[in-house]
């Protein structure tokens, strides 16, 4: 084990019982394992569920934007043209799941 690592003229004392190369190699391996684990457990499609309910009845504007991959002004435009009906609860705006479902294109089952 090295007692210090020289960087130019200064010597930095080592505070762990590993060689620097061995330490950084083990750190890289741990990070790769954590990233692989996070990617394996991460759902590909965002789930909009509420515990205790079979479906979530109300959605925030940000969730609707994520579902359709559009911006907030687009959602406001849909409200203006009557495609979506907003529901205010205090100062927040929500949308009903039934209204959102009607905006999805129909599937032929193919």
C-alpha positions as CSV (number, residue, x, y, z in Angstrom):
1,X,0.0,0.0,0.0
2,X,1.3,3.4,-0.9
3,X,1.5,5.9,2.0
4,X,0.9,8.9,-0.3
5,X,0.1,9.8,-3.9
6,X,2.3,12.4,-5.5
7,X,0.7,15.0,-7.7
8,X,3.4,17.3,-8.8
9,X,5.3,18.6,-5.8
10,X,2.6,17.8,-3.2
11,X,2.0,14.4,-1.5
12,X,-1.6,13.5,-0.6
13,X,-2.0,11.0,2.3
14,X,-4.2,8.0,1.5
15,X,-7.1,7.5,3.9
16,X,-8.2,4.1,2.7
17,X,-6.4,0.8,2.6
18,X,-6.4,0.3,-1.2
19,X,-4.2,1.4,-4.0
20,X,-5.8,4.3,-5.9
21,X,-6.2,2.3,-9.1
22,X,-7.8,-0.6,-7.2
23,X,-10.1,1.8,-5.3
24,X,-11.3,3.6,-8.5
25,X,-11.8,0.3,-10.3
26,X,-14.0,-0.9,-7.5
27,X,-15.9,2.4,-7.5
28,X,-16.5,2.1,-11.3
29,X,-17.8,-1.5,-10.8
30,X,-20.2,-0.5,-8.1
31,X,-21.5,2.4,-10.2
32,X,-22.0,0.1,-13.2
33,X,-23.9,-2.4,-11.0
34,X,-26.2,0.4,-9.6
35,X,-26.9,1.8,-13.0
36,X,-27.7,-1.6,-14.4
37,X,-30.0,-2.4,-11.4
38,X,-31.8,1.0,-11.8
39,X,-32.3,0.4,-15.5
40,X,-33.6,-3.1,-14.9
41,X,-36.2,-2.0,-12.3
42,X,-37.2,1.2,-14.0
43,X,-40.6,0.8,-15.9
44,X,-40.5,1.8,-19.5
45,X,-43.9,3.4,-19.5
46,X,-44.8,5.7,-16.7
47,X,-47.5,4.3,-14.5
48,X,-50.3,6.6,-13.3
49,X,-51.8,4.6,-10.5
50,X,-53.1,5.5,-7.1
51,X,-53.0,2.9,-4.3
52,X,-56.3,1.3,-3.5
53,X,-57.9,2.3,-6.9
54,X,-58.1,0.2,-10.0
55,X,-57.6,3.4,-12.0
56,X,-56.7,7.0,-11.3
57,X,-59.8,9.2,-11.8
58,X,-58.1,12.6,-11.9
59,X,-54.9,13.6,-13.7
60,X,-52.8,16.7,-13.4
61,X,-52.0,18.7,-16.4
62,X,-48.3,17.6,-16.3
63,X,-49.4,14.0,-16.4
64,X,-51.6,14.6,-19.4
65,X,-48.8,16.4,-21.1
66,X,-46.6,13.3,-20.5
67,X,-49.2,10.9,-21.8
68,X,-49.6,12.7,-25.1
69,X,-46.1,14.1,-25.4
70,X,-47.4,17.7,-25.8
71,X,-46.8,20.9,-24.0
72,X,-49.1,22.8,-21.5
73,X,-50.2,25.3,-24.2
74,X,-51.4,22.4,-26.3
75,X,-53.5,21.2,-23.4
76,X,-54.9,24.7,-22.9
77,X,-55.8,24.8,-26.6
78,X,-57.6,21.5,-26.3
79,X,-59.6,22.9,-23.4
80,X,-60.4,26.0,-25.4
81,X,-61.7,23.9,-28.3
82,X,-63.7,21.6,-26.0
83,X,-61.6,18.4,-26.4
84,X,-60.9,18.3,-22.6
85,X,-63.0,19.6,-19.7
86,X,-60.9,20.9,-16.8
87,X,-62.0,20.4,-13.2
88,X,-60.7,22.8,-10.6
89,X,-60.1,21.6,-7.0
90,X,-59.0,24.7,-5.1
91,X,-56.3,26.3,-7.2
92,X,-55.3,23.1,-9.1
93,X,-56.7,21.9,-12.5
94,X,-57.4,18.2,-13.1
95,X,-58.8,16.2,-16.0
96,X,-61.0,13.1,-15.8
97,X,-59.7,9.8,-17.0
98,X,-62.8,9.2,-19.1
99,X,-62.2,12.5,-21.0
100,X,-58.5,11.6,-21.5
101,X,-59.4,8.1,-22.9
102,X,-61.6,9.7,-25.6
103,X,-58.5,11.5,-26.9
104,X,-56.6,8.2,-27.5
105,X,-57.0,6.9,-31.0
106,X,-59.2,3.8,-31.3
107,X,-57.4,0.5,-31.6
108,X,-58.5,-2.1,-34.2
109,X,-57.2,-5.0,-32.1
110,X,-54.6,-5.8,-34.7
